[in-house]
Amino acid sequence: MRFELVRERLAALPREMPAAPAILTPVRVDAPESLFPDVGPRGRPAAVLVLLFPDSQGRARVLLTARATHGIGHAGEVSFPGGSAEAGDADPIETAVREAAEEVALDPTACGLRVIGALEVFALTVSGFRITPVVATAERRPECRAAPDEVARIVEAPVEAFLPDAPVELEERTIRQRLIRYGVYPVEGERVWGATARILGQLGALLAGEPNEPKEPREPSARPEPGQPIVRPAADSDRPAVEAFLSALAPELAHTLPPASDLFVAEDSGRLVGLASWAPWQRERSREDPQGFDGLTLDPKDAAAEVTVLAVEPQLRGRGIGRRLANSIAQAAAAAGCRRLLAWTLADSDVHPSSIAARAFFRSNDFTDLALDRRIQAHGEDRLLLSRSLG
């Protein structure tokens, strides 16, 4: 499968993930009871990096590791780079990338790594971890080097090995005096099973689907080349196109756009493909205000603006349009006398895996973490506030 097609099909991960093939799930052969005890709804946080990249022929491959055969957990098995979260990790992205750097010397900048989002978060009952599979693409094949204490060899697996029609073989083995049966992907001389196979099976199901299409029909037009759409201030005549764009992408905002000091649009050949707006940070903040951030105060001299809308057509994400829109509203806010630009995203990756991509976008566009609001934790919607200096 061509890498460009893989990148297109992963441009916007769906909220409802397809299931991995059931044959991959280990089952008890000798008894009906569960193979391992339930670890509960959370488990210890961990993350793995599901990194896709092009080979020299432009075919898509997945970075895997064959674990060392002694001295570590899951010895001898095939897995993704990854591991348990550490106290200094801000989120699963940092965990996954840090572990990849430690295990295979991954350099995110050198390979042009871009985080897309996350696959289904799940509990690994055998070890008590709750795993977030962080999905990312690399513009170039990463130059990796195995850490000998942890990795026996690096495996660059073709994505075709995990598509729904890929061969799956059944194996049986005894673990903890229990006979189990599970499906295996035979890949590059290795046998891939368990949690790694489950993640790859879900990835394969995503790649086998049709590319994500807009929900509303649009006039046919050529796909813009990277960096070519025009970003400009919106005019009154753009209102119908803005509402149509949001109806397809975010219906809850289509007819209730937040007040904006400036609205910018990105268009290609007359077709709207992105928009962004900002407004002063002037809303009342109180404990009863669900828009607020508990305990956050800003110096009145530190005039702040906030991102009210930032959206790009899913098929065109990762091509610099969001960055140009963010820069446009930052420049407009700075010209109005603001000294920082604020943006927020949902913070709970377990509840909202899509927030991983949002955090990665803001952090790669000069935003830094500012505050975490836990006041509405009961709704599973802790929020992270990020700030970009306009100095």
C-alpha positions in Angstrom: 0.0 0.0 0.0 1.4 3.4 -1.0 2.3 5.6 1.9 0.4 8.6 0.5 -2.8 6.5 0.6 -2.1 5.4 4.2 -1.6 9.1 5.2 -4.8 10.0 3.5 -6.9 7.3 5.1 -5.5 8.2 8.6 -5.9 12.0 8.1 -8.9 12.1 10.5 -9.4 9.1 12.8 -13.0 8.2 13.5 -14.5 8.4 16.9 -15.9 4.9 16.6 -13.0 2.6 15.9 -13.4 -0.6 13.9 -12.8 -3.8 15.8 -9.7 -5.9 15.4 -10.3 -9.4 14.0 -11.8 -11.6 16.8 -9.4 -14.4 15.9 -6.5 -12.4 17.4 -8.0 -12.4 20.9 -6.4 -15.1 23.1 -9.0 -17.5 24.6 -9.0 -20.3 27.1 -9.1 -23.7 25.5 -9.3 -25.7 28.7 -11.9 -23.7 30.6 -14.6 -21.0 30.0 -13.2 -18.6 32.6 -11.4 -15.4 31.7 -7.7 -15.9 31.0 -6.6 -13.2 33.3 -8.3 -11.1 36.0 -9.9 -7.8 35.1 -7.6 -4.8 35.9 -10.6 -2.4 36.2 -11.5 0.6 34.2 -8.2 2.4 34.3 -5.0 0.4 35.0 -1.5 1.8 35.1 -1.0 4.3 32.2 1.2 3.2 29.3 1.6 4.2 25.6 3.0 2.7 22.5 4.1 4.5 19.2 2.3 3.2 16.1 4.6 4.9 13.5 4.0 4.6 9.8 6.6 5.7 7.3 7.6 5.3 3.6 10.3 2.9 2.4 12.6 3.6 -0.5 9.8 2.6 -3.0 7.2 4.7 -1.3 5.4 1.8 0.3 4.0 2.2 3.8 5.6 0.3 6.7 5.1 0.1 10.5 7.9 0.3 13.0 8.0 -2.8 15.4 10.6 -4.3 17.6 11.5 -7.8 18.5 12.2 -7.7 22.3 15.4 -9.0 23.8 15.1 -12.6 25.0 16.0 -12.0 28.6 15.8 -9.5 31.4 12.7 -7.6 30.4 8.9 -8.0 30.3 7.4 -9.8 27.3 10.9 -11.1 26.4 11.2 -12.4 22.8 7.9 -11.0 21.7 7.2 -8.5 18.9 5.9 -5.1 20.1 5.7 -1.4 19.4 8.2 0.9 20.9 6.5 2.0 24.2 6.1 1.5 27.9 4.7 2.8 31.1 4.2 6.5 31.8 6.7 8.3 34.0 6.0 11.2 36.3 7.4 13.8 34.0 5.4 12.7 31.0 2.7 15.3 30.1 0.5 12.8 28.2 0.7 9.6 26.2 2.4 11.3 23.3 5.4 12.1 25.5 5.4 8.6 26.9 5.4 7.0 23.4 8.0 9.2 21.8 10.3 9.1 24.9 10.1 5.3 25.0 10.8 5.1 21.2 13.9 7.3 21.7 15.1 5.1 24.5 14.4 1.8 22.7 15.3 2.5 19.0 17.0 6.0 19.2 14.1 7.6 17.3 14.7 11.2 16.3 11.2 12.8 15.8 12.6 15.9 14.1 14.9 14.1 11.7 12.2 11.8 10.4 9.5 14.5 10.3 7.2 12.8 12.8 3.6 14.0 13.0 1.1 12.7 15.6 -2.3 11.9 14.2 -4.3 10.7 17.1 -4.9 7.4 19.0 -6.4 4.1 18.4 -8.7 2.4 21.0 -7.4 2.6 24.5 -7.5 -0.8 26.3 -6.4 -2.7 29.4 -3.7 -5.3 29.1 -4.9 -7.7 31.8 -1.7 -9.8 31.9 0.3 -6.8 33.2 -2.3 -4.4 34.5 -1.5 -1.6 32.1 -3.9 0.6 30.3 -2.4 1.2 26.9 -2.9 4.2 24.5 -1.7 3.4 21.0 -0.4 6.8 19.7 -0.6 6.9 15.9 1.9 9.0 13.9 3.4 9.3 10.5 7.0 10.1 9.4 7.8 11.9 6.3 11.0 9.9 5.9 12.2 6.5 7.0 13.5 6.8 10.5 17.2 6.0 11.1 16.8 3.7 14.2 19.3 1.9 16.4 18.2 -0.9 18.7 19.0 -0.5 22.4 20.7 -4.0 23.1 19.3 -4.4 26.6 15.7 -4.0 25.3 15.5 -4.7 21.6 16.9 -7.7 19.7 16.1 -6.4 16.3 14.0 -3.7 14.6 11.2 -4.8 12.3 9.9 -2.7 9.4 6.7 -4.4 8.6 4.6 -3.8 5.5 1.1 -2.6 6.3 -0.3 -5.3 3.9 0.5 -7.9 6.6 -2.2 -6.5 8.8 -5.1 -5.7 6.4 -8.3 -7.7 6.9 -7.4 -10.2 4.2 -3.9 -10.8 5.5 -3.1 -14.4 6.6 -3.7 -15.2 10.3 -2.4 -18.4 11.8 -3.7 -20.1 15.0 -1.4 -21.1 17.8 -1.8 -22.8 21.2 0.4 -22.5 24.2 0.3 -22.9 27.9 0.6 -19.7 30.0 0.3 -19.8 33.8 -0.9 -23.4 33.5 -3.7 -22.4 31.2 -4.0 -23.6 27.6 -4.8 -20.7 25.3 -5.4 -20.2 21.6 -4.8 -17.0 19.7 -4.3 -15.7 16.1 -0.8 -14.8 14.9 0.4 -12.5 12.1 3.5 -14.0 10.4 5.7 -11.0 9.6 9.3 -10.7 8.5 10.2 -14.0 10.2 8.5 -13.1 13.4 5.2 -14.1 15.0 3.0 -11.2 16.1 0.3 -11.9 18.7 -1.5 -10.5 21.7 -1.8 -6.7 22.3 0.4 -5.9 19.4 -1.6 -8.0 17.0 -4.8 -6.4 18.3 -3.5 -2.9 17.6 -2.3 -3.9 14.2 -5.6 -5.5 13.4 -7.5 -2.4 14.2 -5.0 -0.3 12.2 -5.5 -2.7 9.3 -9.3 -2.3 9.5 -8.9 1.5 9.4 -6.6 1.3 6.4 -8.9 -1.0 4.5 -11.9 1.4 4.8 -12.7 4.0 2.2 -11.0 7.4 2.6 -12.8 9.8 4.9 -15.2 11.9 2.8 -17.0 15.1 3.7 -20.5 14.4 5.2 -22.1 17.0 2.9 -21.7 16.8 -0.9 -19.6 19.5 -2.4 -18.8 20.7 -5.9 -15.9 18.6 -7.4 -12.6 20.3 -7.4 -8.9 19.4 -7.7 -7.1 18.6 -4.4 -4.8 21.5 -3.6 -1.1 21.1 -3.6 0.5 21.3 -0.1 0.7 25.0 1.0 -1.3 26.3 -1.9 -4.7 27.2 -0.4 -5.1 31.0 0.2 -5.7 32.2 3.8 -7.5 35.5 4.0 -9.9 37.5 6.2 -13.5 36.3 5.8 -16.1 38.6 4.2 -19.8 38.8 4.7 -20.3 36.9 1.5 -18.4 33.9 3.0 -21.1 33.2 5.6 -23.0 30.5 3.6 -19.8 28.7 2.8 -18.7 28.9 6.4 -22.0 27.4 7.6 -21.8 24.6 5.0 -18.2 23.8 6.0 -19.1 23.6 9.7 -22.3 21.6 9.0 -20.1 18.9 7.5 -17.3 19.1 10.1 -18.9 20.4 13.3 -22.7 20.6 13.1 -23.0 22.0 16.7 -21.1 25.2 15.5 -22.7 25.6 12.1 -25.3 28.2 13.2 -23.8 29.3 16.5 -20.4 30.6 15.7 -18.8 32.1 18.8 -18.3 35.9 18.7 -15.1 36.6 16.7 -12.9 39.7 16.5 -11.5 38.3 13.2 -12.5 35.3 11.1 -10.0 33.9 8.6 -10.8 31.3 5.9 -8.6 29.0 3.8 -9.8 28.4 0.3 -8.7 26.5 -2.7 -10.1 27.4 -6.2 -13.0 29.1 -4.5 -13.7 26.1 -2.1 -13.5 26.7 1.6 -11.1 24.1 3.2 -10.4 25.7 6.7 -11.3 28.5 9.0 -10.1 30.1 12.3 -11.2 32.9 14.6 -10.2 34.6 17.8 -11.7 36.9 20.4 -10.5 38.7 23.6 -10.3 36.6 26.8 -13.1 38.5 28.4 -15.7 36.0 29.4 -16.7 35.9 33.1 -14.9 33.2 35.0 -16.6 31.7 38.1 -17.1 28.3 39.7 -20.5 28.1 38.0 -19.1 28.9 34.6 -18.5 25.6 32.7 -16.3 27.5 30.3 -13.9 28.6 33.0 -10.6 27.2 34.3 -10.6 26.8 38.1 -7.9 28.8 39.9 -6.6 30.5 36.7 -5.9 34.2 36.9 -4.2 36.4 34.4 -2.5 39.7 35.0 -4.6 42.5 33.5 -1.5 43.8 31.8 -1.1 40.5 30.1 -3.9 41.1 27.6 -5.0 37.7 26.3 -6.9 36.5 23.3 -8.4 33.0 22.7 -8.9 30.7 19.7 -12.6 30.4 19.3 -12.6 28.2 16.1 -9.8 26.4 14.3 -10.8 23.7 11.7 -9.3 22.2 8.6 -10.9 19.8 6.2 -9.9 16.3 7.4 -8.4 15.1 4.1 -6.1 18.1 4.1 -4.8 18.1 7.6 -1.0 17.8 8.1 -0.3 20.0 5.0 0.3 23.3 6.8 -3.1 24.9 6.5 -3.9 24.8 10.2 -0.5 26.3 11.0 -1.1 29.2 8.5 -4.6 29.8 10.0 -3.2 29.8 13.6 -0.5 32.2 12.5 -3.1 34.5 10.9 -5.2 34.8 14.1 -2.0 35.2 16.2 -0.9 38.1 14.1 -4.3 39.7 14.2 -4.5 39.4 18.0 -1.0 40.8 18.4 -2.0 43.8 16.2 -4.9 44.4 18.5 -2.6 44.7 21.5 -2.9 41.1 22.9 0.2 39.6 24.4 -0.8 35.9 24.4 -3.1 33.6 22.6 -4.9 30.9 24.5 -6.4 27.6 23.2 -7.9 24.7 25.1 -8.6 21.0 24.3 -10.1 18.1 26.2 -7.4 16.5 28.4 -8.5 13.0 29.0 -7.0 10.7 26.3 -8.9 7.7 27.6 -12.3 9.4 27.1 -11.3 11.6 24.1 -8.5 9.9 22.1 -8.8 12.7 19.4 -7.5 15.2 21.9 -4.0 13.7 21.4 -3.9 15.1 17.9 -5.1 18.5 19.1 -2.5 18.8 21.8 0.2 17.7 19.3 -0.9 20.4 16.9 -0.9 23.2 19.4 2.4 22.3 20.9 4.0 22.1 17.5 2.7 25.6 16.8 4.4 27.4 19.7 1.7 26.8 22.3 2.8 25.6 25.8 0.7 24.0 28.6 -0.7 26.6 31.0 -3.4 25.1 33.2 -5.5 22.0 33.7 -9.2 22.3 34.7 -10.6 19.3 36.6 -13.8 20.9 37.8 -16.0 18.9 35.4 -14.1 15.6 35.8 -17.4 13.9 36.5 -18.3 14.4 32.8 -15.0 13.0 31.6 -14.0 16.3 30.2 -11.0 17.6 32.0 -9.6 20.4 29.8 -6.0 21.6 29.1 -5.4 25.3 28.5 -2.4 26.2 26.3 -0.8 29.5 25.7 1.2 31.1 22.9 3.2 34.2 23.4 2.5 37.1 21.0 5.6 39.1 22.0 
